[in-house]
Amino acid sequence: MRKYSWDNTFEPSATSEKGGRTIIMQHEDRLYSQVGATYKIVEHHKLIFNYVFDYLKNTTFNQLEEEKKNVPPAKMTKQILSMAYQQEFFNKHWTNIFFAKYYQVGLQKMVFDPVTRTDNPAKDNFSSWGYGFATTVKITKGLGIKGSFERSYRLVEPQEIFGDGVAVTSNMNLKPETSNNVNVGLYYGHHWGQHAFRIEGAGYIRDTKDFIYTVPNLYNSTFKYENLSNIFTRGLEGEISYQYKRLLNVLMNVSYNKAYDNTKFANNSDDVVSATYKKDVPNQPWLFGNVNVSLGKDDWFQKDSRIELYYGLQMTEWFYKNWKSYGNPRNIPIIPRQTLHNIGISYSMKNGRYNLAFDVSNVGDALAYDNFKLQKQGRAFYLKFRYLLK
């Protein structure tokens, strides 16, 4: 009956942090397979096929009250069949891909019957076609533009629907996302001597139905995944990289991702405007970026070795913790801006067969939070050793 802090101190509480007395056991049996094939029709024209099969059986129970053999498992089967036609023109300066995907999900689950107050087995199935195309045009050797459109489905993941037995609770009614996505981008790369430079930028829009998002449960520090009716997203991405020999690497990127609720009427009504209409989706950053710099030297201490120093900067701008329309407009809870610095050193021998690394994350011991403002760890040290058998 305690609530703990990161430094191992605690305060007495009327309940435990996770509710009642439980020892949650979760067993997963999973079979995943993928097969692909490519068929060349003629020069610069080919067909591409891919098939994914993913089966999972999940059994979750409280060991203090139940036995595994008495708990019916939940099962999920996902299948994705994709077919694509690729064509190339003008000495590969113009490339097009047209594709289609068939999605199928089968779910066997236990549903609570309020009349008999028992769990009964039920089945749920989803299947649909997605499609799209992508094109890339190389204007010069280093300059090009690219664009794509896709009618896509984002299938649910096992943890989202079954939970994890600890912090994520189950939601067996979760549905796949459906979205129309448009992406347009531009890139430029140039080499001169020992120098290499590349810059890339892209913009996108996404119109999503049944958007999957996280909902916190403030009473027991857990959360679950639910669907929102309609979310519209606009975004921009940019990246710059520079490399000098094998000595210096610099990479900078920034992302802007603005998502808002585009469901005008609440609860399927025709005249009641939703309180969250046109409001930003909470619990997800809208502006963030990274800077990574590394300095490396080959064969410094011994032959076939490499030593590397690196520095990383992570910046996440403030974002809303709750819906903007809920509560006092002058005191809307937010997750503040976070700026974290990371450093490290690594040393490899025998052309990378032996690797030793020492990392320090959050060097400044700054306050860091997750998307629900639960505090993350502060400064941390990591020592890693890796050995490749071959």
Buried (B, 14 or more C-beta within 10 A) or exposed (E): EEBEEEEEEEEEEEEEEEEEEBEBBEEEEEEEEEEEEEEEEEEBEBEBEBBBBBBBBBBBBBEEEEEEEEBEBBBBBBBBBBBBBBBBEEEEBBBBBBBBBBBBBBBBBBEEEEEEEEEEEEEBEBEEEBBBBBBBBBEEEBEBEBBBBBBBBBBBBBBBBBBBBEBBBBBBEBBBBBBBBBBBBBBBBEEEEEEBBBBBBBBBEBBBBBBBBBBBEEEBBBBBBBBBBBBBBEBBBBBBBBBBEEEEBBBBBBBBBEBBBBBBEBEEEEEEEBEBBBBBBBBBBBBBBBBBBBBBEBEEEEEEBBBBEBBBBBBBBEBBBBBBBBEEEEEBEBBEEBEBBBEBBBBBBEEEEBBBBEBBBBBEEEEBBEBBBEEBEBEEEEEEEEEEEE
